[in-house]
Amino acid sequence: MARILHVDDSSFSRLQIGKVLKGAGHELLQADNGRTGLLAVQEQTPDLIITDILMPEMDGIAFLEALRDQGNRIPVLVVTADVQHDTRSACLSLGAVALLNKPPRDDALLSAVDRALGRGGA
């Protein structure tokens, strides 16, 4: 299965999403903000990144900008409680492949992960 980096300052969210991803057989890496997420990308080379937007130190938008500036080609899925149209547009323009509302349904998360990894999905 895939190596997935989940970047979110909420330990509850990391736990919940982590259970779903591990249950589907994925290897899980975690970071609590964009800055530590960038380090994990460089050190661990994930197949997929899942990120939140509202985080301390480096938020999800700055994280996406940094990934773009580094020429990153790893697909990024955004899972956020921020439902503002401008935020969603910014994420997509910065290369996010999809956005899900927090908390995502298990089936919607796994389907989005499969699509982001090029595996189809429902």
GIRAZI-V137742 format. One record per residue. RES is the residue in one letter. OMEGA is omega in whole degrees, 0 to 359 (* if undefined). Layout:
res:RES omega:OMEGA
res:RES omega:OMEGA
//
This chain:
res:M omega:187
res:A omega:171
res:R omega:185
res:I omega:175
res:L omega:177
res:H omega:182
res:V omega:182
res:D omega:179
res:D omega:181
res:S omega:178
res:S omega:177
res:F omega:179
res:S omega:178
res:R omega:179
res:L omega:183
res:Q omega:180
res:I omega:178
res:G omega:179
res:K omega:182
res:V omega:182
res:L omega:178
res:K omega:179
res:G omega:178
res:A omega:175
res:G omega:180
res:H omega:172
res:E omega:186
res:L omega:170
res:L omega:182
res:Q omega:175
res:A omega:185
res:D omega:173
res:N omega:183
res:G omega:181
res:R omega:178
res:T omega:175
res:G omega:178
res:L omega:177
res:L omega:180
res:A omega:178
res:V omega:181
res:Q omega:185
res:E omega:190
res:Q omega:182
res:T omega:179
res:P omega:176
res:D omega:182
res:L omega:175
res:I omega:172
res:I omega:182
res:T omega:170
res:D omega:176
res:I omega:185
res:L omega:181
res:M omega:177
res:P omega:177
res:E omega:174
res:M omega:182
res:D omega:184
res:G omega:179
res:I omega:178
res:A omega:177
res:F omega:178
res:L omega:178
res:E omega:179
res:A omega:178
res:L omega:179
res:R omega:182
res:D omega:178
res:Q omega:180
res:G omega:181
res:N omega:178
res:R omega:179
res:I omega:179
res:P omega:181
res:V omega:176
res:L omega:180
res:V omega:175
res:V omega:188
res:T omega:173
res:A omega:180
res:D omega:185
res:V omega:180
res:Q omega:180
res:H omega:181
res:D omega:179
res:T omega:179
res:R omega:179
res:S omega:179
res:A omega:180
res:C omega:182
res:L omega:180
res:S omega:178
res:L omega:173
res:G omega:177
res:A omega:181
res:V omega:179
res:A omega:176
res:L omega:175
res:L omega:175
res:N omega:176
res:K omega:349
res:P omega:181
res:P omega:171
res:R omega:182
res:D omega:182
res:D omega:179
res:A omega:178
res:L omega:182
res:L omega:177
res:S omega:179
res:A omega:178
res:V omega:179
res:D omega:179
res:R omega:181
res:A omega:179
res:L omega:179
res:G omega:183
res:R omega:181
res:G omega:182
res:G omega:185
res:A omega:*
//
